[in-house]
Amino acid sequence: MEIYRIQSLKKESLWYSFEGNFEDKIKSITGQSIPMPWEDFRQLNDKIKLLSSVKDIQMFSHWFSEEQINKLFNSGYSLYKYDVPEIIELPKGECLFDYNKVINCEEIQSSIIDVFYY
């Protein structure tokens, strides 16, 4: 299954470090705070590493403005496409995947153009 995620080159999210510590990086980069809840089940045990993503790349235009995307991409963040065996679907288009089970990952930053211009 293909899913999409905006993350730093160090695999860090916009809200949490790779270790799961809250670090509101989106606010420090864009000057705007966008709430992102943390569900305790994201860290079920040491063998599962659940990261947030979306199934539909078009969801990003509902969550981020073009200006926010530009600031993020100019600050070491990019768009990635993951191939994963399974996901956990959450409300509002978000889904979680286990990073330890990733089949493939590739950076596809230029695909964000399709989201905002087509």
C-alpha positions in Angstrom: 0.0 0.0 0.0 1.3 3.4 -0.9 1.2 6.2 1.7 2.7 9.7 1.9 4.5 11.5 4.7 6.2 14.9 5.1 9.3 14.4 7.2 12.8 15.7 7.7 15.8 14.1 6.1 16.5 12.7 9.5 13.0 11.0 9.5 11.6 13.4 12.0 8.0 14.5 11.9 6.7 18.1 12.1 5.6 17.6 15.7 7.6 14.7 17.2 11.2 13.5 17.2 11.8 10.1 15.8 12.0 8.9 19.4 8.4 10.3 20.1 9.3 13.5 22.0 7.1 16.5 21.3 9.0 19.1 19.4 6.7 21.5 17.7 8.9 22.0 14.7 6.2 23.2 12.4 5.6 26.2 14.7 9.3 27.0 14.8 9.6 26.8 11.0 6.3 28.4 9.8 5.4 30.5 12.9 2.1 28.7 13.0 0.9 26.0 15.3 -1.2 23.1 13.9 -2.4 20.7 16.6 -1.4 17.1 16.2 -2.7 14.7 18.9 -0.6 11.9 20.3 -2.3 8.6 20.9 -0.6 6.4 23.5 -0.9 3.4 21.3 1.6 4.8 18.8 4.3 3.3 21.1 2.9 -0.1 21.9 6.3 -1.6 22.6 9.9 -1.3 21.5 9.3 -3.3 18.4 6.6 -1.1 16.9 7.3 2.4 15.6 4.1 4.0 14.4 4.5 7.1 12.2 1.8 9.3 10.7 1.0 9.6 7.1 -1.9 9.9 4.5 -3.2 7.5 1.9 -4.2 10.3 -0.4 -1.5 12.8 -1.3 -4.3 15.4 -1.9 -4.9 15.5 1.9 -1.9 17.7 2.3 -3.7 20.7 0.8 -6.3 20.4 3.5 -3.7 20.4 6.3 -1.1 22.8 5.0 -1.0 26.0 2.9 1.3 26.4 0.0 3.3 28.9 2.0 3.8 26.4 4.9 4.9 23.7 2.5 7.5 26.0 0.9 8.9 26.9 4.3 9.0 23.3 5.4 10.7 22.2 2.1 13.3 25.0 2.5 14.0 23.9 6.1 15.1 20.3 5.5 11.7 18.6 5.1 10.4 16.8 2.1 7.6 14.6 0.8 8.2 10.8 0.9 6.2 7.9 -0.6 6.3 4.7 1.5 5.2 1.2 0.5 3.9 -0.6 3.6 2.1 -3.8 4.1 -0.6 -2.4 6.4 -1.9 0.8 8.0 -4.1 2.0 10.9 -6.6 4.5 9.7 -7.4 7.5 11.9 -10.0 10.3 11.5 -9.4 13.2 9.2 -7.4 11.2 6.6 -4.5 10.4 8.8 -3.1 6.9 9.0 -0.3 5.3 10.9 2.2 2.7 9.7 4.9 0.7 11.4 8.3 2.1 10.3 9.9 -1.3 11.0 7.8 -2.9 8.3 8.5 -0.5 5.5 9.0 -2.2 2.1 10.3 0.9 0.3 10.6 4.6 0.7 11.5 7.3 -1.8 11.6 11.0 -1.7 9.1 12.6 -4.1 9.2 16.3 -3.3 8.2 17.4 -6.8 4.9 15.5 -6.5 3.6 18.2 -4.1 3.2 20.4 -7.2 0.3 18.2 -8.3 -1.4 18.8 -4.9 -1.3 22.6 -5.1 -1.4 23.3 -8.9 -3.6 20.6 -10.5 
